[in-house]
Amino acid sequence: MATMAALFLKTPTPSHSFPKTHKTLFAAPLNLSLSPPPNPKTRRATRIVASALIDPDGGKLVDLVSEPAKREAKKREALSLPGIKLTRIDLEWVHVLSEGWASPLAGFMRESEFLQTLHFNALRLGDGSVVNMSLPIVLAIDDSQKDRIGGSGSVALLDSGDNPVAILSNIEIYKHNKEERIARTWGTTAPGLPYAEEAITKSGNWLIGGDLEVLERIKYHDGLDRFRLSPAELREEFTRRNADAVFAFQLRNPVHNGHALLMTDTRRRLLEMGYKNPILLLHPLGGYTKADDVPLGWRMKQHEKVLEDGVLDPETTVVSIFPSPMHYAGPTEVQWHAKARINAGANFYIVGRDPAGMSHPAEKRDLYDADHGKKVLSMAPGLERLNILPFKVAAYDKTQSKMAFFDPSRPQDFLFISGTKMRTLAKNRENPPDGFMCPGGWEVLVDYYDSLTMAGNGRVPEPVPA
C-alpha cells in the first residue's frame, strides 16, 4: 500500500517562514451519513457526467507569486517601501490569496469588496457575474502604521523576522468597523469567539486593501510543506489521474471509520451516476484553529495511518492541506470552504451537520442550527455550479462491530461516540470499540495525548513532524 507521501506533488523549496506556534486538542467528530440524491426539480441539479474539471471562479486561477526573473528586483523594491509586519494569521491569508484559493480576488479586500462580502456573501465582477465570497479577507493596521504609510501608494508586507514577503500596491485604507464585521460574520458579538479574539478585537482600527504580489511561495518549514498543494497543482494531479469528478471533504479532526464510510459510499454513488473515475480530495484545514483542535502535524500523521491501513484507497484519494485559517462561523464560513474547493477543481462538496460550527461561547448550546449549513450551501449565490452532498448520521453499530449509517428502526443497536468520549478514551490509553477507528490511527491519537501529559503544566507541545 502506498504511503500518504506518494499522494502529493513535490513543491518548490524557496520560501518564507514564520514562527512555530501551535494549538491543541480536538473537537467532536462529525455525525455522518449521506442523504438521498437531490431532487431533480430543485435549483441545483446533480450533474450526470463531466468530462473536464470545473472552471475556477472568474474563469481563471489567480497566481500572485512573482516570476523568478523579477524576484530580486521586487525584493529591492520592497525594502524601499513602508513596511507592515504580518501576524501568523495574516501570513496564512497571504498564502491563500497568492495561490488562487480566493480567485478571482487579487489581493486584500478594498472597501467595496469588504462591504459586498459582509452584506451579500458575494462579489460582483466587472462583467456582471457573481462569485461567492462569504468571509472578509482583509489586513488590519493601527494608527501608527497608517501614519508611517503616509502618502505611499504601496507597502511591503514583512514576516516575523522583518523579511519582505509581498508588496501590496494601489492601496486603499479605510475604517475597520470591528463590531459590524464580527456581527455580520458570526451573527453575534458575544465574547469568546476564537478567531475574533485572536485576529480582530485587538487588531488595528484600519483596513488596507490593494493588489498583492508575493515574492516567493509561502512555506512553513514544519515538515508538512510537501502536502500543501496549490489549486493549480491539485488540478494537475486530478488531470493526471483522469478524474471525471472530484468530491471534496474538509475536516479538522482525526479520520474515524464513520468519515471513511461516508467517503467510500459517496464514491460508490458517483460511480452509479455514471462517472468512471471520481477522485476524493481529503482536505484537512491547515491554518489557524482553536485550542481544542488536534494540531495539524498530528492530524496529518493520523491521516497517513488511515491510508496505510487501507481504510481509504490511495489510488483514488488525494490528501492535501487547505491553508485557510478557521473562523468557526458556521453557515457563513462553510460557503468559503466550498468556494475554495471549486477553485481547486472539485465539483462535489460533502457537507455534514453543523459545518464550521462551534458551541456558543457564553451559553450552553450550539451557536448555529445544525442543518443550516447544508441548507445555505444549496441556496448560496455563486455556488450554483457546485453539487452539494449532504449527509445524515452514522454511528457505531454494535450488531456489526463497525461504523454504519444510523437505522432509526433499531436505535438500541447503535452507539454514539462523542468527541468528549473519544478524548477521554485516548487520554486514558483505552481502546474504542473495534471498528471505530483503524488501530494505527488510534495509536497516533493516544500518542498525542501522551505528549500533552509529558509536556506538563498545560503547555502545548510542538506537533510531530509528518
Salt bridges, closest charged atoms under 4 A:
ASP57 OD2 - LYS339 NZ 2.88
ASP57 OD1 - ARG385 NH2 2.89
GLU72 OE2 - LYS75 NZ 3.82
GLU77 OE1 - LYS74 NZ 3.40
GLU92 OE2 - ARG88 NE 3.40
GLU99 OE2 - HIS95 NE2 3.17
GLU99 OE2 - ARG217 NE 3.07
ASP162 OD1 - LYS85 NZ 3.16
GLU180 OE2 - HIS119 NE2 2.93
GLU198 OE1 - LYS23 NZ 3.89
ASP211 OD1 - ARG110 NH2 3.21
GLU213 OE1 - LYS74 NZ 3.31
GLU216 OE2 - LYS75 NZ 3.01
ASP222 OD2 - ARG228 NH2 2.81
ASP225 OD1 - ARG228 NH1 2.79
GLU233 OE1 - ARG217 NH2 2.80
GLU237 OE2 - ARG240 NH2 2.73
GLU237 OE2 - ARG241 NE 2.82
ASP265 OD1 - ARG268 NH2 2.84
GLU272 OE2 - ARG268 NH1 2.73
ASP292 OD1 - LYS290 NZ 2.45
ASP293 OD2 - ARG252 NE 3.14
GLU308 OE1 - LYS305 NZ 3.46
GLU333 OE2 - HIS327 ND1 3.96
GLU333 OE2 - HIS337 NE2 3.22
GLU363 OE1 - ARG365 NE 2.62
ASP369 OD2 - HIS372 NE2 3.87
ASP371 OD1 - LYS374 NZ 3.71
GLU384 OE2 - ARG43 NH2 2.59
ASP397 OD2 - ARG410 NH2 2.92
ASP407 OD2 - ARG410 NE 3.39
ASP413 OD2 - ARG410 NH1 3.23
ASP450 OD2 - ARG429 NH1 2.05
GLU462 OE1 - HIS22 NE2 3.03
